[in-house]
Amino acid sequence: MAVDGVSFDLSAGGVVGLLGPSGSGKTTLIRCLVGVQIVESGSIEVLSEPAGAPGLRRRVGYLTQAPSVYGDLTVRGNLRYFARVLGAPPDDVDRVLAEVDLQRDAESLVGRLSGGQRSRVSLATALLGKPELLILDEPTVGLDPILRRDLWALFRRLAAAGTSLIVSSHVMEEAAHCDLLLLMRDGRLIARETPASLLARTGAGDLEAAFVALIDRGMG
Amino acid sequence: MSWTRTYATARRILEQLRHDPRTLALLLVVPIVLMGLIAWIFPAHDFDQYGPPLLGIFPMLVMFLVTSVATLRERTSGTLERLLAMPLAKADFIFGYALAFGVLATLQAVLVSGISFGLFGLEVQGSAAIAVTDALLGTALGLFVSAFAATEFQAVQFMPAILIPQLLLCGLLLPVDQLPTVLHWLSYAMPMRYTVEATSVVMTAATVTSTYWVNLAIVGVFAIGYLGLGAATLRRRTP
């Protein structure tokens, strides 16, 4: 496996940022947490159950990196189907549409939407059924700054309401929105701390510089 | 397995097809056009001989292709990974597909049989049941085979690889008892052989007999077996 010795605790209602350059093992770690990755060795527990346990499939919401929704269904058609699979109440569809601000496009075919809209449909799907833990693989990648800001506001709102989130990104500036940072490089966890303590420890002016300093000084 | 989730899956698949009217039209019209062509080629007497088995085989080919590409798309687009991370049983997924395409196959079979009898003057009983069973078999085979394809190019090529040998050995070109011994034995493993046998029963006896039902049941067992194998190839964990 590409990821070694990673373990962390997350109390309910917080945002953990999983950061690192492309190819550092973020997606592999996320797929392990969700239980869709074949794990060679080691054990992973999520919400006190082994990762991927049947009991977790309703408690964990998962957003894959590429939007995994049906292009030949409408936005509402997609959400209605996934809501049925989850056993979520039908009005949950309207709730998640509002969360990601897609009400106006509800009846559009997903295949005709822009990339940013499509990834929000995929995100809305992960919110169905109000999971306790949301695992989001690069939810903001490729989106415009306004949309990124709105999504981070949504993540903070969900966290304030008691949802735990694990959000991966390769953009260090997004780290500032997180309560705890996991920094990865070459399949290893090189730091696990709050943004404030990372800045203090490295003496860097911003988180991007702090990450670079960490690698340069071999401080991981 | 849950009926609600199987039904939701089947409904979702049909809804997708509804948004793709060209595929839907091709599915329903192509077998009819092909039967018309056969009717045109052969004089009435020969058409009654070649028509019935082909009535089953055309829907099977079409459903095989559609199903294998559709399930491959689920695998490559990540929707299957997402579904398997949700409380969806593998059987819900497989039987959802079987149900959706089963409905479509029935529609197709009823249309093509009706038109073959009414318009092309085909005079054989029991062909519609064969067409439906065969279309289901095509769906089941397509579901199973899509597990071995990584791309749509590969999936499409499984059609000649899996179906043409059956077409050659099913007794349509040469009666199975005239095949070389090894091929004769091999033909027992080919579900299409039983289709041809069932149709030849109704053609010679001019009515449905127990042999007809037995052969049809064998095709059905093959279909269920392939659906089971298809479910077994779905993996929640992938590399």
Chai-1 contact restraints between the chains, C-beta under 6 A:
chainA,res_idxA,chainB,res_idxB,connection_type,confidence,min_distance_angstrom,max_distance_angstrom,comment,restraint_id
A,V34,B,A85,contact,1.0,0.0,6.0,A-B,restraint_1
A,V36,B,E81,contact,1.0,0.0,6.0,A-B,restraint_2
A,V36,B,A85,contact,1.0,0.0,6.0,A-B,restraint_3
A,V36,B,R237,contact,1.0,0.0,6.0,A-B,restraint_4
A,I38,B,R237,contact,1.0,0.0,6.0,A-B,restraint_5
A,I38,B,P239,contact,1.0,0.0,6.0,A-B,restraint_6
A,R57,B,M86,contact,1.0,0.0,6.0,A-B,restraint_7
A,R57,B,P87,contact,1.0,0.0,6.0,A-B,restraint_8
A,R58,B,P87,contact,1.0,0.0,6.0,A-B,restraint_9
A,Y62,B,A85,contact,1.0,0.0,6.0,A-B,restraint_10
A,T64,B,G78,contact,1.0,0.0,6.0,A-B,restraint_11
A,A66,B,G78,contact,1.0,0.0,6.0,A-B,restraint_12
A,S68,B,S77,contact,1.0,0.0,6.0,A-B,restraint_13
A,S68,B,G78,contact,1.0,0.0,6.0,A-B,restraint_14
A,S68,B,T79,contact,1.0,0.0,6.0,A-B,restraint_15
A,S68,B,R82,contact,1.0,0.0,6.0,A-B,restraint_16
A,D72,B,Q16,contact,1.0,0.0,6.0,A-B,restraint_17
A,D72,B,H19,contact,1.0,0.0,6.0,A-B,restraint_18
A,D72,B,D20,contact,1.0,0.0,6.0,A-B,restraint_19
A,L73,B,Q16,contact,1.0,0.0,6.0,A-B,restraint_20
A,G77,B,E15,contact,1.0,0.0,6.0,A-B,restraint_21
A,Y81,B,R12,contact,1.0,0.0,6.0,A-B,restraint_22
A,R84,B,A8,contact,1.0,0.0,6.0,A-B,restraint_23
A,V85,B,R5,contact,1.0,0.0,6.0,A-B,restraint_24
A,V85,B,M86,contact,1.0,0.0,6.0,A-B,restraint_25
A,V85,B,L88,contact,1.0,0.0,6.0,A-B,restraint_26
A,L86,B,M86,contact,1.0,0.0,6.0,A-B,restraint_27
